[in-house]
Amino acid sequence: MAENDAPGGVVASPTYMGDIRFFFRPEDVQHMAFYGIDLATYDGLKKHALQVYIATALPNPEMPPDSAGQWSADRSLTFKNWILQGYQLGTATAQPTGKFQAMAAPRDRVRKNAASLSAAEIEALKAAFTGLMQRDPKNADDSVDPNSYFGLAGLHGLPGIWCLHHSFPFNPWHRVYIKQFEDQLRSIPGCEDVTLPYWDFTTPLPALLKESPFAAYSLPQALKGQAFPYTTQRYPDATIAQKMEHYRVWDDVATSLNQSLWGDYNTNGYQDYSIQAHDGGHLATGPTMADQDVSAFDPVFWFYHCNIDRLWLTWQQPPVDATTLIGFKTTIAAGDADWLSPGLNALPPFTTTSDDTIAFGIAYDELAVRSQEVALENKTGSVSAAHRFSIKRTDPVSVRVKDIDRLGIPGSFEVNLLADGEVIATRAFFQPKSPRDCANCRQRALVNIDFRIDADKILDRQLSIEIEVPRLEESGTQFPLSQAGNPTINARLLLGEE
């Protein structure tokens, strides 16, 4: 049997995510990339599928050149079936061969649950945070020391405004960011083995994070547009839990982990629901975490984002099989993969690039639990007319608030979906107080907010939306839709490709 072949015979109705993407070895993908043929993504393979079939077909295949990699007759017929049946995308399914598994992460950097640290681990972590917070925020020339707590936290909001929120590199950027922070924790004498713990925010805030130095941080200097002196603030436990539920953070996490595709914010896939969960969690945790300008100064930010990274790593595992760059690219179906390519893969101000973050060498004591009762999905509002699709009675309806111009909205905001005047769902959007001053915000001025709603909650009812800015309590939190670009509401049935 060929090296890259798998048992099972001819697949009568193959899909890309369930079968075809596993037909190519890393060396096959790399070899053909030299000729400008992308075998690693759905769109790239679909474009060249007929060429691939001809080049790999028996009895005298041109590709791959080595006999160990040549396809069997069963594999060739399966690929032919995929072409003839309209290049079905499908959903990820378990593969017995583990084609895209990455190398094991080094065991000297295992991040643990903040609620289950030993006494010695807590002592070391407190020493690391204390040492970093006490590091002078200024260099001798009065510039900000990028390796101080103030300098590191300032990269995310003020004064740096670097973060690539609501974009393809969102999760990669934060993966690098928290490792950069963790590396500086390890630079404190005696703390060389410290790893950043995670707060599993499906559980209450660990008691540890209410103790010094994790409870709060006071800014050592003023920031533009920010009151001074300023000390970070959080909500009580009960309020955090209530707001997590209100913004449906846990629902979005569960939905994100059951996506077959990486997707993009405002579109579909893991990123869409992951970023919605991220935004809701920020607004649920406290006034500081809800404000992008200062959120990273609250010590809870690092534990929160460590969990966001843990969730991403959970999604990358089989059956999605996205723990290597090639495996990850197979989950990019409709979007382009340019942000993973040289010249477009930068994650400023870091030297690490987007493609480097896919197999990053970070381990967690436990990954999140992906629901075993829900099959992985790839549901959108529209599919290619050449593809088969289904609409199930149990599927929710997608209600999209489209083209919100967020540049005039002063800070993070909420979008309420109302039925007959009653709020039936709320989503949060996380941004700076002055989004016009943020280059990334200006590039993505129009945003969508998606709701997955059970049909019985909206049918035969009058729907409307409201935008509220929670921090504007003194003048009234409701924001006029006319000043937010007059967004529209689109209601769509979610289609699943078969």
C-alpha positions, 0 to 999 in steps of 0.5 A, a space after each residue: 500500500 502506498 505511503 500516503 494511502 489509507 484503507 477503506 476502498 472507494 468512497 462513493 460520496 467523498 467530501 473535501 473535509 471528510 476525505 480528500 484533504 488527507 490525500 496529500 502528504 506535506 512533501 506533495 503540497 510543498 512540491 506543487 506550491 513551487 509550481 504555483 499550485 495550492 493543494 493545501 486549501 479547498 479553493 486551491 485544490 478545486 481549481 486544479 482538481 482535474 490536473 491533479 486527477 490526470 497527473 495522479 491516475 494509474 497506470 503511469 502517474 506523473 505525480 507524485 514522482 516517488 512510488 511510495 506516494 503514488 495513489 491506489 486505484 481506490 484513491 484515484 476513483 474516490 478523487 474522481 467521484 469528488 470531482 463528478 459530484 461537484 467538489 462537496 465540501 462536507 465537514 471534518 470527520 475522524 481519520 484513523 491515520 492522524 495525518 496532520 498531527 503536530 510534534 508534541 509540545 515540550 513538557 517544560 511549558 505546560 499551562 495549568 488551570 489557575 484553580 488547581 495550582 499547587 502552593 509552590 506554583 502560586 508562590 512562584 506565579 505571585 513572585 513573577 507578577 510582582 517582579 514584572 509589575 515592579 519593573 520600571 515602566 520607563 527606560 533611561 530616555 523616558 521611553 516606555 520599556 516594552 518588557 515592563 508590565 506597563 509596556 506589555 499591557 500597553 501593546 494591546 490598547 493604549 498607548 500601543 494600539 497594536 492588536 488585530 481584533 476582528 481579523 484573520 490574525 486575531 487568534 495568532 496575534 494573541 497566541 504570540 502576545 501571551 507567550 511574550 508576556 509569559 517569557 517576561 514572567 520567566 525573566 524574573 529571577 527565580 521564576 524561570 519555570 513559571 507558566 501562565 495559568 488559564 481561567 476556564 471562564 465556564 467556571 467562577 473566577 478562581 479565588 487566587 485572582 482576587 488576591 494580590 498582585 492579581 486583584 488589580 493594577 494601578 497605572 503608573 502614568 496617565 494615558 490619553 483620554 483616560 482618567 488618572 490615577 486609574 486602578 483596574 476594576 472587575 465585577 463581582 462573581 455573580 455579575 460576571 456569571 450573569 453577564 456571561 450568560 447574557 452575552 451567550 459566551 458559553 453558547 458561542 464557545 460550544 458552537 465554535 468548537 464544533 465548526 469544521 472550518 476556520 472561517 472569519 469574523 463576520 462570516 462563519 467558522 471557528 473564528 466567527 464564534 470564537 471572536 464573538 465569545 471573546 468579545 462577550 467575555 471581555 464585557 462580562 468581566 468588568 469595566 476595565 476588561 470591557 475597555 480595549 484601551 486598558 483591558 490588558 492592564 487588569 491581571 485577569 486579562 492574561 488568564 482570560 486570554 490564556 484560556 482563549 488560546 486553550 480553546 483554539 488549541 482544542 479546536 485544532 485537534 482531530 477531527 479538525 486536524 489543524 495542528 500543522 500549517 498544512 492541516 490548518 490550511 485545509 480548513 480554509 475553504 472560502 477565505 484566502 490564505 494570504 495572511 499565512 504567506 510571507 509578506 502578508 503574515 506579519 503580527 506587529 510589533 512581534 517578529 513571529 509570523 502568523 504561519 509560525 503560530 499554528 504549531 507553536 509548542 505550547 501545551 495545556 494540562 487539559 484541553 476543553 471538552 468538545 461536545 460528542 453529541 453534536 457533529 462538526 458542522 459547516 453551516 452558512 446562509 448560502 452554498 454553491 448551487 452545485 452542492 447538496 445541502 440540507 435544512 433541518 427542523 432543529 437548526 436555528 435561524 441566523 439573524 444578522 445585524 449587517 453593516 454596523 458602522 462602529 467608528 462613531 460608537 464610543 467604545 465597546 457596545 451591545 446589540 440587542 435583538 428584540 421580538 415584540 419589544 422584548 430583548 431575546 438575545 444580546 451580543 457584545 462587540 469589543 473595541 477602543 473608546 475612539 475607534 477612529 484612532 485605531 488603524 485596524 478599526 478603520 480598515 474594518 469599519 463595517 461589522 456584522 453581529 450574528 444571532 443564532 435563534 430558535 425559530 419559535 422565538 422569532 416566528 410571527 413576531 416583530 423584530 427590531 434591534 438596539 445598540 447600547 454603549 454600557 459605559 454611557 450610563 450618565 447620558 443614556 446607554 442607547 446609541 442611535 441607529 442612524 449614527 451607526 450607518 443604519 444597519 440592516 437585519 438579515 434573517 437566513 436559514 442555515 444550510 449544511 452541505 451534505 
